[in-house]
Amino acid sequence: MTDNVSQERMRELVDAGAATPMLAGTEVGPTWYAGRWWYVPVDAAEDADYQPADPEKSERFDSLRRRAEAVERVQAELDGRQ
């Protein structure tokens, strides 16, 4: 696996269902791909590549993903989707 993934390539992977963004509908953000989290650093150039998250960031992304999923479940109940 390469060290980085271009934003264009990550969009292709998301569109193909091979990668999953943490928050649906986001243009650039933490994305699960190939068994790990990938992200574009906040202070990076607008077109910077995704890079793999280190273990500490991966833990934070896992926690944020669980929270986002909990919010989605509550919203689904409120919308009558469950």
C-alpha positions in Angstrom: 0.0 0.0 0.0 1.3 3.5 -0.7 2.0 6.0 2.0 -0.7 8.5 0.8 -3.8 8.5 -1.4 -4.8 11.5 -3.5 -8.2 13.1 -2.8 -9.3 12.2 -6.3 -8.4 8.6 -5.8 -10.2 8.5 -2.4 -13.3 9.9 -4.0 -13.2 7.1 -6.6 -12.8 4.6 -3.8 -15.8 6.1 -1.9 -17.9 6.1 -5.1 -17.0 2.5 -5.7 -17.8 1.5 -2.2 -14.3 0.5 -1.3 -13.9 3.4 1.2 -16.3 4.8 3.7 -16.2 8.4 4.9 -16.9 9.0 8.6 -19.7 11.4 7.7 -21.8 10.8 4.6 -21.8 13.7 2.2 -18.6 15.2 3.3 -16.2 16.2 0.5 -13.0 15.5 2.5 -12.8 14.0 6.0 -11.7 10.9 7.9 -12.3 7.9 5.7 -12.1 4.2 6.4 -10.2 2.4 3.7 -8.1 -0.9 3.6 -8.6 -1.6 7.3 -7.4 1.8 8.5 -8.4 5.4 8.9 -7.1 8.0 6.4 -7.3 11.8 6.7 -6.1 15.1 5.3 -4.4 17.2 8.0 -6.2 20.4 8.9 -3.2 22.6 8.2 -2.4 20.9 4.8 -2.9 22.5 1.4 -6.4 22.3 0.0 -5.5 19.6 -2.4 -3.2 17.6 -0.1 -3.3 13.8 -0.1 -4.9 11.6 2.5 -2.4 10.0 4.8 -2.9 7.0 7.2 -3.8 7.9 10.7 -1.5 7.0 13.5 -2.8 4.8 16.4 -3.8 7.8 18.5 -5.8 9.5 15.7 -7.3 6.1 14.7 -8.6 5.8 18.3 -10.2 9.3 18.1 -11.7 8.6 14.7 -13.2 5.3 16.1 -14.8 7.2 19.0 -16.1 9.9 16.6 -17.5 7.2 14.3 -19.4 5.6 17.2 -20.9 8.9 18.2 -21.9 9.7 14.6 -23.6 6.3 14.4 -25.4 6.9 17.7 -26.7 10.2 16.4 -27.8 8.5 13.1 -29.8 5.9 15.1 -31.5 8.5 17.2 -32.3 10.6 14.1 -33.7 7.5 12.3 -36.0 6.8 15.3 -37.2 10.4 15.3 -37.8 10.2 11.5 -39.7 6.9 11.9 -37.2 4.9 9.9 -36.7 2.3 12.6 
